Every structure is written in C-alpha cells, then in structure tokens.
Amino acid sequence: MTLDAQKAFSGTVAPEGADVLDEAKLTAWMEANVEGFEGPLTQSKFAGGQSNPTYKISAPSGNYVLRRKPFGPLLPSAHAVDREYKVQAGLHKMCFPVARQYGLCTDDSVVGSWFYVMGMVDGHTIWDGAMPGSTPENRRATYEAMIDTLAALHAVDVEAAGLSDFGKPGNYFGRQVDRWTKQYRLAETETMDEMEKLIAFLPASLPEQTRTSVVHGDYRIDNMIFAKDRPEVLAVLDWELSTLGDPLADFTYVAMAWVTENGGRSGVMDLDRKALGIPELDAMVERYCAATGRDGVPDMNWYFAYNFFRLAGIIQGIKKRVIEGTASSQHAKDMSERVRPLAEKAWEFARKAGA
C-alpha cells in the first residue's frame, strides 16, 4: 500500500538538474518568512516521494522540510501544497501531532513552484508493519497509539482549527468517487475492465455518511513519525489528500493493512500477528469505536473496494507522469505497474459488498 508520501526519513540524495533549488532566493525567502532562521543553508532531496518533491534544508538554526509542487503539467486539484500547509497549521494550533509550519510561498519565482517549509521532527518512521526487531508489547502499544491518534484527529473541532472551509459538508464518498473517476479518466492509458465495473458500481452503492471530520486521506503506519524510545506518535505526515469528510474513510483505509500482504510494507494480513503482538482488526475496531463514541462500524467490504479503487486512480496518475517524463523518482516507475493489481483487488471487495 505504500504510495508516495513525505517519506521524510527515507534517506536523502543530492538534487540534480531542475530539482536543484536556487539557494540565494530560498535563503532570502526563509530569512523573511521563517521565524528564527539563520543561514547559510544547504539542501538535499528525500529519496522517496514522487508526488510533491520533498527536501531537507539544513542551516545553523536547525533542520527544515520543504515540500514543493512538481514542475510540468499537473492534474487539476493535485499537488495542492497550500492545502497541506493549511491543515497542518490548523491542527498544530489544536495540539494535534504534526510538524510546526513555518511558511507557505505561492511565488513561483523563488524555487520555480509553490512550496512550504515546516520543522523536521526528530523520531523514526516504521516502514514495515511487522516492525522487525521490536517486542510484542511495543508492537501492540504502537498499533494502539496509531488508532488513538486517528481517533484524536477525528475529534478535532474543525471550526476552532480554522478548517471549517477545508471541504464540503456531506456526500463525502460520492464526491470522492467522482473525483477519482475523473482523475483516473484524465490519466487513463489503457482500458481496464475492473476499473470500468468499479466506476459503475461505486456511485450506485454509496454508504450513508453520519459524521464529518478532518480526514487525512492516507493514514497508515508509515505516514507518521514515532518517538525513538516509546510508542508515541510525534507527527502525522503526508496531508496531500486531506479534506473534510467521513472519518470512516480514514479508519477503513488504515484497516486495509489487515487485508494486505506485508511485502516489507504496512500490510499485516500474512503475518503471525499473535506471535508478533500485533492486534487483530476486531480489537482495533473496538478501540476506535470506544474512543469516538461509536456502536460499531459498517461492513467494510464497500470501503475496501473504494480505497483500492482510489489507490489505483492515484497510481494511474503517477503512471501517466512516468510516461510523460515528469515523475520524480525511480520508485514512481516501479509503482506504475501496480494499477491493474489494485483494480483487481478493488473489484474483489466490490463483489463481496454485493456487486
């Protein structure tokens, strides 16, 4: 299930060619906009992340993370770094664990595209849901912290966070299915039977929305930074797909780990969860419901079908940019071959949901 993400701790490389930022212009901007900044700065590019290129900016005043839009033609509504900045700034104000936001730049003349700068959180990222080298007790506590943090996100007072205009009320899944269908059509490179059937089935079978909250949109174990010495979430990363919507979108997305094979990523379906100390999905449902005042969650097969469909649409966009030569990493090229398997998985769950 690994997508793009901030991947802000997957190692850095020296930026090359058009990826090199103008250090003089960036220094001037940071001096004017980033509280406490002291130059000179140096730049390196995080190896992961092909959607919004992400940089580590090092300076005597500390380390920062810079996220910018890619160069070249972009799909409508994609790569909205201004929305990433806004949601994290609002959540930081509410003491939810996100990086401190320092500033947003909408002047293309500084580095060539819009960007924002945030603090770099000192911790570690869990890339493998099996958590190799950990203990059963720590694994369990880590998974519980992940669910507790999600429940805390869904409890944030949207108005107090300044996010009441961050999305439209109601019909979240209807709007999302429509959005990702359009994005898929714009990036389509071949006809896939499963995608055609999903595009017909999903909007005709939408579940009822009973709550609205901030929705992260890509919530999983490898999109957060944990404390190095305890199972505590210090920062949730990668807010590119966030909006106001149905909180069940986030919960059922993180639940996909339990129906996805590990493969060194976030899936736990094929692991010996009991031996590892990884909680079963039923226990995670119970914990989330207790924290959010729910009696339970609906049948998740429709939601799994939707989530795999959305992933297929997202990765089809990456595939299109690989073909056009604007994708930002080798990882993008590797991922672009995953569209059809995701579509097949989505249709498998759609059939379980009654398609």
KAKA-V468496 format. One record per pair of residues at least 24 apart in sequence whose C-alpha atoms are under 10 Angstrom apart, sorted by the first residue. I is the first residue (numbers start at 1). J is the second residue. Records with the same first field share a line. If there is no record, write none. Layout:
I=J / J
This chain:
1=218 / 220 / 222 / 253 / 254 / 256 / 257 / 260 / 261 / 262 / 263 / 265 / 266 / 267 / 308 / 311 / 338 / 342
2=127 / 218 / 220 / 222 / 223 / 264 / 265 / 266 / 267 / 311 / 335
3=48 / 49 / 50 / 51 / 218 / 222 / 223 / 311 / 314 / 315 / 318 / 331 / 332 / 335
4=48 / 49 / 50 / 51 / 52 / 53 / 218 / 223 / 238 / 314 / 315 / 318 / 329 / 331 / 332 / 335
5=48 / 49 / 50 / 51 / 52 / 53 / 54 / 218 / 222 / 223 / 224 / 237 / 238 / 239 / 240
6=46 / 47 / 48 / 49 / 50 / 51 / 52 / 53 / 54 / 55 / 65 / 66 / 67 / 222 / 223 / 224 / 237 / 238 / 239 / 240
7=46 / 47 / 48 / 49 / 50 / 54 / 125 / 127 / 222 / 223 / 224 / 225 / 237 / 238
8=45 / 46 / 47 / 48 / 49 / 54 / 55 / 56 / 65 / 66 / 120 / 121 / 124 / 125 / 223 / 224 / 225 / 237 / 238
9=46 / 47 / 48 / 56 / 120 / 121 / 122 / 123 / 124 / 125 / 126 / 127 / 225
10=46 / 47 / 48 / 49 / 124 / 125 / 127
11=44 / 45 / 46 / 47 / 48 / 56
12=43 / 44 / 45 / 46 / 47 / 48 / 54 / 55 / 56
13=43 / 44 / 45 / 46 / 47 / 48 / 55 / 56
14=43 / 44 / 45 / 46 / 47 / 55
15=43 / 44 / 45 / 46 / 47 / 55
16=44 / 45
18=71 / 111 / 112
19=44 / 45 / 53 / 55 / 70 / 71 / 111 / 112 / 328
20=44 / 45 / 55 / 111
21=45 / 55 / 110 / 111 / 112
22=109 / 110 / 111 / 112
23=110 / 111
24=110 / 111
25=109 / 110 / 111
26=109 / 110 / 111
27=59 / 110
28=110
29=103 / 105 / 110 / 111
30=102 / 103 / 105 / 117
32=103
33=102 / 103 / 104 / 105 / 117
34=64 / 101 / 102 / 103 / 104 / 117 / 118
35=61 / 102 / 103
36=61 / 62 / 102
37=61 / 62 / 63 / 64 / 102
38=62
47=328 / 329 / 330 / 331
48=328 / 329 / 330 / 331 / 332
49=238 / 327 / 328 / 329 / 330 / 331 / 332
50=318 / 321 / 326 / 327 / 328 / 329 / 330 / 331 / 332 / 333
51=78 / 79 / 240 / 314 / 317 / 318 / 321 / 326 / 327 / 328 / 329 / 332
52=78 / 79 / 80 / 81 / 115 / 238 / 240 / 327 / 328
53=79 / 115 / 327 / 328 / 329
54=115 / 116 / 117
55=117
56=117 / 119 / 120
57=117 / 118 / 119 / 120
58=120
62=119 / 120
63=118 / 119 / 120 / 121 / 122
64=99 / 100 / 101 / 102 / 117 / 118 / 119 / 120 / 121
65=99 / 101 / 102 / 116 / 117 / 118 / 119 / 120 / 121
66=102 / 103 / 104 / 115 / 116 / 117 / 118 / 119 / 120
67=104 / 113 / 114 / 115 / 116 / 117 / 118
68=104 / 105 / 111 / 112 / 113 / 114 / 115 / 116 / 117
69=108 / 112 / 113 / 114 / 115 / 116
70=112 / 113 / 114 / 115 / 326 / 327 / 328
71=112 / 113 / 114 / 326 / 327 / 328
72=113 / 321 / 324 / 325 / 326 / 327
73=321 / 324 / 326
74=317 / 321 / 326
75=183 / 186 / 187 / 317 / 321
76=182 / 183 / 186
77=179 / 183 / 241
78=183 / 240 / 241 / 314 / 317
79=114 / 240 / 241
80=114 / 115 / 239 / 240 / 241
81=105 / 106 / 114 / 115 / 116 / 239 / 240
82=106 / 114 / 115 / 116 / 240
83=166 / 239 / 240 / 241 / 242 / 243
84=116 / 237 / 238 / 239 / 240 / 241 / 242 / 243
85=115 / 116 / 117 / 118 / 239 / 240
86=161 / 162 / 163 / 166 / 239
87=161 / 162 / 163 / 166 / 214 / 216 / 239 / 240 / 242 / 243
88=118 / 161 / 236 / 237 / 238 / 239 / 242
89=118 / 161 / 162 / 163
90=156 / 158 / 159 / 160 / 161 / 162 / 163
91=153 / 156 / 157 / 158 / 160 / 161 / 162 / 163 / 214
92=161 / 235
93=160 / 161 / 162
94=153 / 156 / 157 / 158 / 160 / 161 / 162
95=156 / 161
96=149 / 152 / 153 / 156 / 233 / 234 / 235 / 236
97=149 / 152 / 153 / 224 / 225 / 232 / 233 / 234 / 235 / 236 / 237
98=224 / 225 / 233 / 234 / 235 / 236 / 237 / 238 / 239
99=225 / 234 / 235 / 236 / 237
100=235
120=235
121=225 / 226 / 227 / 234 / 235
122=225 / 226 / 227 / 228 / 234 / 235
123=224 / 225 / 226 / 227 / 228 / 229 / 232 / 233 / 234 / 235
124=222 / 224 / 225 / 226 / 227 / 228 / 229 / 233 / 234
125=221 / 222 / 223 / 224 / 225 / 226 / 227 / 228 / 233 / 235 / 237
126=220 / 221 / 222 / 223 / 224 / 225 / 226 / 265 / 266
127=220 / 221 / 222 / 223 / 224 / 264 / 265 / 266
128=221 / 222 / 262 / 263 / 264 / 265 / 266 / 267 / 268
129=220 / 221 / 222 / 257 / 261 / 262 / 263 / 264 / 265 / 266 / 267 / 268 / 269 / 271 / 278
130=262 / 263 / 264 / 265 / 266 / 267 / 268 / 270 / 271 / 272 / 273 / 276 / 277 / 278
131=264 / 265 / 266 / 276 / 278
132=264 / 276
134=276 / 277
135=275 / 276 / 277 / 278
136=273 / 274 / 275 / 276 / 277 / 278 / 279
137=231 / 276 / 277 / 278
138=230 / 231 / 276 / 277 / 278
139=231 / 273 / 276 / 277 / 278 / 279
140=231 / 273 / 274 / 276 / 277 / 278 / 279 / 280
141=230 / 231 / 232 / 277 / 278 / 279
142=221 / 226 / 230 / 231 / 232 / 233 / 278 / 279
143=221 / 231 / 232 / 277 / 278 / 279 / 284
144=231 / 232 / 278 / 279 / 283 / 284 / 287 / 288
145=226 / 231 / 232 / 233
146=219 / 220 / 221 / 224 / 226 / 231 / 232 / 233 / 236 / 254 / 284
147=219 / 220 / 221 / 251 / 254 / 255 / 284 / 285 / 287 / 288 / 291
148=233 / 284 / 287 / 288 / 290 / 291 / 292
149=232 / 233 / 234 / 235 / 236 / 288 / 291
150=215 / 216 / 219 / 220 / 236 / 247 / 250 / 251 / 254 / 288 / 291 / 292
151=247 / 250 / 251 / 287 / 288 / 289 / 290 / 291 / 292 / 293
152=288 / 291 / 292
153=213 / 214 / 215 / 216 / 236 / 247
154=211 / 212 / 213 / 214 / 215 / 216 / 244 / 245 / 246 / 247 / 248 / 250 / 251 / 291 / 292
155=212 / 213 / 214 / 247 / 291 / 292
156=213 / 214
157=213 / 214
158=212 / 213 / 214 / 244
161=214
163=213 / 214 / 243 / 244
164=213 / 214 / 244
165=243 / 244
166=214 / 242 / 243 / 244 / 245
167=212 / 213 / 214 / 215 / 242 / 243 / 244 / 245
168=212 / 243 / 244 / 245
169=211 / 212 / 213 / 244 / 245 / 246
170=208 / 209 / 210 / 211 / 212 / 244 / 245 / 246
171=206 / 207 / 208 / 209 / 210 / 212 / 245 / 246
172=206 / 207 / 208 / 209 / 212 / 243 / 244 / 245 / 246 / 247 / 249
173=202 / 203 / 206 / 207 / 208 / 209 / 245 / 246 / 248 / 249 / 303 / 306
174=202 / 203 / 204 / 205 / 206 / 207 / 208 / 209
175=203 / 245
176=203 / 245 / 306 / 310
177=202 / 203 / 206 / 306 / 307 / 309 / 310
178=202 / 203
179=310 / 313
180=306 / 309 / 310 / 311 / 312 / 313 / 314 / 317
181=309 / 310 / 313
182=313
183=310 / 313 / 314 / 316 / 317
184=309 / 310 / 312 / 313 / 314 / 315 / 316 / 317 / 320
185=313 / 316 / 317
186=313 / 316 / 317 / 320
187=313 / 314 / 315 / 316 / 317 / 318 / 319 / 320 / 321
188=313 / 316 / 317 / 319 / 320
189=316 / 317 / 319 / 320 / 323
190=316
192=339 / 340 / 343 / 344
193=340 / 343 / 344 / 347
194=309 / 340 / 341 / 342 / 343 / 344 / 345 / 346 / 347 / 348
195=309 / 312 / 313 / 339 / 340 / 342 / 343 / 344 / 346 / 347
196=343 / 347
197=343 / 347 / 350 / 355
198=305 / 306 / 309 / 343 / 344 / 346 / 347 / 350 / 351 / 355
199=306 / 309
200=355
201=302 / 305 / 306 / 347 / 350 / 351 / 354 / 355
202=302 / 303 / 305 / 306 / 309 / 350 / 355
203=306
204=355
205=302 / 350 / 353 / 354 / 355
206=302 / 303 / 306
207=298 / 299 / 302 / 303
208=246 / 298
209=245 / 246 / 247 / 248
210=246 / 247 / 248
211=245 / 246 / 247 / 248
212=244 / 245 / 246 / 247 / 248
213=243 / 244 / 245 / 246 / 247 / 248
214=242 / 243 / 244 / 245 / 246 / 247 / 250
215=239 / 241 / 242 / 243 / 244 / 245 / 246 / 247 / 248 / 249 / 250 / 251
216=240 / 241 / 242 / 243 / 244 / 245 / 247 / 249 / 250 / 251
217=241 / 242 / 243 / 244 / 245 / 247 / 249 / 250 / 251 / 253 / 254 / 307
218=242 / 249 / 250 / 253 / 254 / 307 / 311
219=249 / 250 / 251 / 252 / 253 / 254 / 255
220=250 / 251 / 253 / 254 / 255 / 256 / 257 / 266 / 267
221=254 / 257 / 265 / 266 / 267
222=265 / 266
223=266
248=297 / 298 / 300 / 303
249=303 / 304 / 306 / 307
250=303 / 307
251=284 / 285 / 288 / 297 / 300 / 303
252=285 / 297 / 298 / 299 / 300 / 301 / 302 / 303 / 304 / 306 / 307
253=300 / 303 / 304 / 306 / 307 / 308
254=307
255=281 / 282 / 284 / 285 / 300 / 303 / 304
256=281 / 300 / 303 / 304 / 307 / 308
257=281
259=304
260=345
299=352 / 353
300=349 / 352 / 353
301=346 / 348 / 349 / 350 / 351 / 352 / 353 / 354
302=346 / 347 / 349 / 350 / 351 / 352 / 353 / 354 / 355
303=346 / 349 / 350 / 353
304=345 / 346 / 347 / 348 / 349 / 350 / 352 / 353
305=342 / 343 / 344 / 345 / 346 / 347 / 348 / 349 / 350 / 351 / 352 / 353
306=343 / 346 / 347 / 349 / 350
307=342 / 345 / 346 / 349
308=339 / 341 / 342 / 343 / 344 / 345 / 346 / 347 / 348 / 349 / 350
309=339 / 342 / 343 / 344 / 345 / 346 / 347 / 350
310=342 / 343 / 346
311=338 / 339 / 342 / 343 / 346
312=336 / 338 / 339 / 340 / 341 / 342 / 343 / 344 / 345 / 346
313=339 / 342 / 343
314=339
315=339 / 340 / 342
316=340
